[in-house]
Amino acid sequence: MTRTLGRSGIEVSAVGVGCWAVGGPLHAGTEQFGWGPTDDDESVAALRRAHELGATFFDTASNYGAGHSEVVLGRALAGHRDDVVIATKWGYTFDEATREAGAEDASPEYLRSCLDGSLRRLGTDYVDLYQFHLGGAPVPVALDLVPVLDELVTAGKIRAYGWSTDDAASAEAFAKAGVGCTAIQHDHSALHDAAEVVAVCEALDQASIARGPLAMGLLSGKYHDGRSVGAQDVRGQGYEWLTYFSGGAGSKEQLARIDTVRDVLTSGGRTLAQGALSWLLARSPATIPIPGCRTVAQVEENLGTLAFGPLSEQEFQQVEAILRG
């Protein structure tokens, strides 16, 4: 089961793989921006298994683990570069040696230098999709980057570009200004229907890349037992933008919402996670979810969604009536 990556015409698996978690720790003082310690061998095994199961779209970012996610992904996909579509992002500075997060940098100079770093870490000479990572940047700042991105497309260093932003007006302006713009990455799950951004994507032939398709793991069903995430996990930091967890545990309100649609999402033999991903596949033909992973078992479950495909129209409407009725 495949989908087209917006107006680029690039074909990708309908379910991709998000690589934030495999990057490991990233910090700024006591603040944590990663998902805690990882086992690189296990991460590589998981990513390779995902490819075996049909995943061809892998999404990472230069600052995930201060570049380490790109290193791990490059190692996992070595020998398969022509079989996969790699997306990465730029905009946040970092120190590879200390794993420290730095300031934002929206300059054209950093765009170019960060891409060179990504190519080195990934072990490739081009990136399929290069995404501006600063979702809250002013539109004029983002538009100033379009000529540079177009140059990089012409030079063959990137095939297409996009913006990771939850703001529909920003997404619209960028997609209209950039002929090579083909994707908008944004927060999107059954718990949070980003209707305005999806509408922009559909109107302007952009891929709607669903970041957080399992609500940062909440839609996996693992957090209904009250467990908490680790001390180095971003989900335990209490950031205002992270609404699915509270005090390191799943939000009781959100867990209760999941329970109201559990029967619909798990019908037909799907797991809860597969049902959540199938909801996204039914939401729009432009939508491409990128669930994260750290283990082989996780990718086997996530990629198992491809066998089920989208929810039926009746199932989709049942979920909508319950959650947004």
Disulfide bonds with the S-S distance in Angstrom:
none
